[in-house]
């Protein structure tokens, strides 16, 4: 009979330890934190191709573009977002860049908020929702 209370304590004690261990685990969102996107557009006036390489932080929405410095090594420069980005932190990807032939979109995949890069410029403009 003494064995039953001991088994009872061991069983429920181990469940409590498992529950504490489960609370301590941290689930990280699926997908990469950073992505590199190439944007190419034909320039009808000049007849050439405009090209940009953009780095996206998929968690914060912050974007950077690569430019050569004086010794032809590339550096990342910050791109601005007209109206700003939300400042709350996240532990999962929330932003994606979609490249079409004539326009590039920055999309918050949780809220649907969208910005456009109408030409290879360094500022994202808000996309007007109806």
C-alpha positions in Angstrom: 0.0 0.0 0.0 2.9 2.3 0.6 3.9 2.0 -3.1 0.7 3.7 -4.4 1.3 7.1 -2.7 4.9 7.0 -3.9 3.9 6.2 -7.5 1.2 9.0 -7.3 3.8 11.6 -6.2 6.4 10.5 -8.8 3.8 10.5 -11.6 2.4 13.9 -10.9 5.8 15.4 -10.0 7.2 14.3 -13.4 4.1 15.9 -15.2 4.8 19.2 -13.4 8.5 19.1 -14.5 7.4 18.4 -18.1 5.0 21.3 -18.0 7.7 23.6 -16.7 10.1 22.4 -19.4 7.4 23.0 -22.1 6.9 26.6 -20.9 10.6 27.3 -21.1 10.8 26.3 -24.8 10.8 29.1 -27.4 9.2 28.6 -30.7 10.9 30.5 -33.5 8.9 31.5 -36.6 9.4 29.5 -39.8 11.5 31.2 -42.5 14.6 33.2 -42.8 15.2 36.4 -40.9 16.9 38.1 -44.0 16.3 37.8 -47.7 18.1 39.2 -50.7 16.0 40.4 -53.7 17.2 41.6 -57.0 15.1 44.2 -58.9 15.6 44.8 -62.6 13.7 47.2 -64.7 14.0 48.3 -68.3 14.4 52.1 -68.7 12.6 53.1 -71.8 14.2 56.6 -72.0 17.7 55.5 -71.6 17.3 52.1 -73.1 19.3 50.4 -70.4 18.4 48.3 -67.3 18.2 49.7 -63.8 19.2 47.1 -61.2 19.0 47.1 -57.5 19.9 44.5 -54.8 17.7 44.8 -51.7 18.1 43.1 -48.3 14.9 42.6 -46.4 14.6 42.0 -42.6 11.5 39.8 -42.8 10.8 40.4 -39.1 10.9 44.2 -38.9 10.3 45.2 -42.6 13.5 47.2 -42.6 15.1 47.3 -46.1 18.6 48.1 -47.3 20.1 48.5 -50.8 23.6 47.6 -51.9 25.8 50.3 -53.5 29.5 50.2 -54.4 31.7 52.3 -52.2 34.9 54.0 -53.4 36.9 50.8 -53.6 34.1 48.9 -55.4 33.1 46.9 -52.4 29.4 46.9 -51.7 27.8 48.5 -48.6 24.2 48.3 -47.4 22.4 51.6 -47.1 19.1 52.0 -45.3 15.9 52.6 -47.3 13.2 54.8 -45.9 9.5 53.9 -45.6 7.2 56.8 -46.0 4.9 56.8 -43.0 7.3 54.5 -41.1 7.0 50.9 -40.1 5.4 49.5 -36.9 7.9 49.4 -34.1 6.6 46.3 -32.2 9.0 43.4 -32.2 8.2 40.0 -33.7 9.8 36.6 -33.6 8.5 35.5 -36.9 8.6 36.7 -40.5 6.0 39.4 -41.3 7.3 41.1 -44.4 7.8 40.0 -48.0 9.0 41.7 -51.2 7.2 41.0 -54.5 8.9 42.1 -57.7 6.9 42.7 -60.9 8.3 44.0 -64.2 7.2 47.6 -63.5 6.7 47.8 -59.7 8.0 46.3 -56.5 5.9 45.7 -53.4 6.8 45.5 -49.7 3.9 43.7 -47.9 3.2 43.1 -44.2 1.8 39.6 -44.5 -0.1 39.9 -41.2 -1.9 43.2 -41.7 -1.9 43.6 -45.5 -0.3 47.0 -45.3 1.6 47.5 -48.5 4.2 49.9 -49.8 5.5 50.3 -53.4 8.8 51.2 -54.9 7.6 52.7 -58.2 11.1 53.2 -59.6 14.6 52.3 -58.4 14.5 54.9 -55.7 15.3 54.6 -52.1 11.9 55.3 -50.5 8.9 53.0 -50.2 5.6 54.8 -50.7 2.4 53.7 -49.0 0.0 51.8 -51.3 -3.5 53.4 -51.1 -6.2 51.0 -49.9 -9.8 51.6 -50.8 
